[in-house]
Structure formats: structure tokens, C-alpha cells
Amino acid sequence: MLKTPVIHPTIMEALARSGHFAQVVIADGNLPVAAMTGPNSTTVHLNFRPGLLDALTVLEGILEVCPVQGAIVMEKPAEANADIHDAYKKILGEVSWDTMERWAFYDKIKDPATTLIIQTGEQRRFANLILTIGVVKMAEESNF
């Protein structure tokens, strides 16, 4: 029996094989994930219907399972609303943060470092998020 609140078997398997610098993508309901699959990525569809399961809930679950050291979002047009980026920053805290041009962002998802793509039912625009997995500090390292 697992002690973590995240119990999805495919997500847990993909995270278990994701080492330092691996990428995990949290995709909104509009990202064409079939066209984004890279050579090492597993796709999990959690988009049962629009709005379920949202990207913030998935992000919180991922953070309960593994460390994250960086995040990348897609650049939004000046007139677009991307309040979800602020919500991501608040949940993620002190991690490196970057934005990428749309097509470069899509190419980054297809990178061999991507081990997991989780498609959510998130309906907010520009909600796609690439996470870079960090390292778990050893007990003796935590004091530094």
C-alpha cells in the first residue's frame, strides 16, 4: 500500500524512472499531446471532462511525490490572460522559472528528457507547464 496521496500507477511508475533533470509536463485540455510525445515519454490522460482534473491539483500532487527545481511556461500574447502562471509560481515557490516561445516550447516537450506528460481537463489558456525534476537531498545535506 502506498503512503503518498498520489496513487495513479502509471504516474508513479513514470516518476520513479525520472531522474535529475527529467521533464514532466502538465498539459491543459487543449494541448495536442499525441503530437508532443517524445521517445521516452509516457502520456497519462486525466481529462475526463472539461475542468476535471485541473492543472493546479495535478501540480500539487506531483510536488508531494518528487522534488522540482525548475518550471517553464509558454509565452503568452500581451493581450492574453495567464493568471495560472502566478498560481504556479505561488505553489512552486523558489524554483527557476522561464518562458519559451510557442514552437520552442512544443519542441522542448518532445525532448528525450520528457518522461511524463499528464493531460488534465484544465481549461485556462496557457496552462501548459514543463517541470524539471530536482534531487532529493540526503539528510546530511539538508543542514547546508
C-alpha positions in Angstrom: 0.0 0.0 0.0 1.3 3.4 -0.9 1.6 6.2 1.7 1.7 9.0 -0.8 -1.7 10.7 -1.8 -0.8 10.1 -5.4 -1.7 6.6 -6.3 -2.1 6.6 -10.1 0.0 3.6 -11.1 1.3 5.0 -14.5 2.2 8.3 -13.0 4.0 6.7 -10.1 5.9 4.4 -12.5 6.9 7.3 -14.7 8.0 9.5 -11.8 10.0 6.6 -10.3 12.1 6.3 -13.5 12.5 10.1 -13.8 15.9 11.2 -12.5 17.5 14.5 -12.0 16.8 16.9 -15.0 14.0 14.7 -16.3 11.0 16.7 -17.5 7.4 16.2 -16.5 4.7 18.1 -18.5 1.4 19.1 -17.1 -0.8 19.8 -20.1 -4.0 21.7 -20.3 -7.0 20.2 -22.1 -6.2 21.8 -25.4 -2.6 20.6 -25.9 -2.4 18.0 -28.8 -0.4 15.6 -26.6 -0.4 12.9 -29.3 1.7 15.2 -31.4 4.0 16.0 -28.5 5.1 12.5 -27.5 8.8 12.1 -27.3 10.9 9.0 -27.4 11.0 8.5 -23.6 7.6 9.9 -22.6 4.5 8.2 -21.2 1.2 10.0 -21.6 -1.5 9.9 -19.0 -4.9 11.2 -19.8 -6.7 12.7 -16.8 -9.0 14.9 -19.0 -12.3 13.0 -18.3 -14.3 16.2 -19.0 -13.5 19.9 -19.2 -12.4 21.3 -15.9 -11.7 17.9 -14.3 -8.8 17.3 -13.3 -7.3 20.8 -13.1 -3.6 21.6 -13.6 -3.1 23.1 -10.1 -4.3 19.9 -8.4 -2.0 17.8 -10.5 0.9 20.1 -9.8 0.3 19.8 -6.0 0.2 16.0 -6.3 3.5 15.9 -8.3 5.2 18.1 -5.6 4.1 15.6 -2.9 6.0 12.8 -4.8 9.2 14.4 -6.2 11.3 17.5 -6.0 11.1 20.1 -8.7 13.9 22.5 -9.5 12.6 24.4 -12.5 9.5 25.3 -14.5 8.9 26.6 -18.0 5.7 28.0 -19.4 4.8 29.2 -22.9 5.0 32.9 -23.6 1.6 34.4 -23.9 0.5 37.2 -26.2 0.5 40.6 -24.5 -3.3 40.8 -24.6 -3.9 37.3 -23.2 -4.6 36.4 -19.6 -2.4 33.8 -18.0 -3.2 34.2 -14.3 -2.5 30.5 -13.9 1.2 31.3 -14.2 1.0 33.3 -11.0 -0.7 30.4 -9.3 2.0 28.1 -10.5 4.7 30.4 -9.1 2.9 30.6 -5.7 2.7 26.8 -5.5 6.2 26.1 -6.8 8.0 28.7 -4.6 11.7 29.1 -5.1 12.4 27.2 -8.3 14.0 28.5 -11.5 11.3 30.0 -13.8 11.4 30.5 -17.6 9.1 31.2 -20.5 9.6 30.0 -24.1 8.2 30.9 -27.5 5.3 28.7 -28.5 7.1 26.5 -31.1 10.3 26.2 -29.0 8.1 25.2 -26.0 6.5 22.4 -28.1 9.9 21.2 -29.2 11.0 21.1 -25.5 8.1 18.8 -24.7 9.2 16.4 -27.4 12.8 16.3 -25.9 14.1 12.9 -24.9 14.3 14.2 -21.3 10.5 14.3 -21.1 9.4 11.2 -19.2 5.8 12.0 -18.4 3.0 14.1 -20.0 -0.1 14.4 -17.9 -3.1 15.8 -19.8 -5.5 17.5 -17.5 -9.0 18.9 -18.0 -7.6 22.4 -17.4 -9.5 24.9 -19.5 -7.5 28.1 -18.7 -5.3 29.2 -21.7 -1.5 29.0 -21.4 -1.7 26.4 -18.6 0.9 24.0 -20.1 3.8 23.6 -17.7 7.1 21.8 -18.1 8.7 20.8 -14.8 12.4 19.9 -14.3 12.9 17.2 -11.7 15.4 18.0 -9.0 17.3 15.9 -6.5 16.3 14.6 -3.1 18.8 15.9 -0.6 20.4 13.4 1.7 19.9 14.0 5.5 23.4 15.3 5.9 23.0 17.8 3.0 19.8 19.3 4.5 21.8 21.2 7.1 23.7 23.3 4.5 
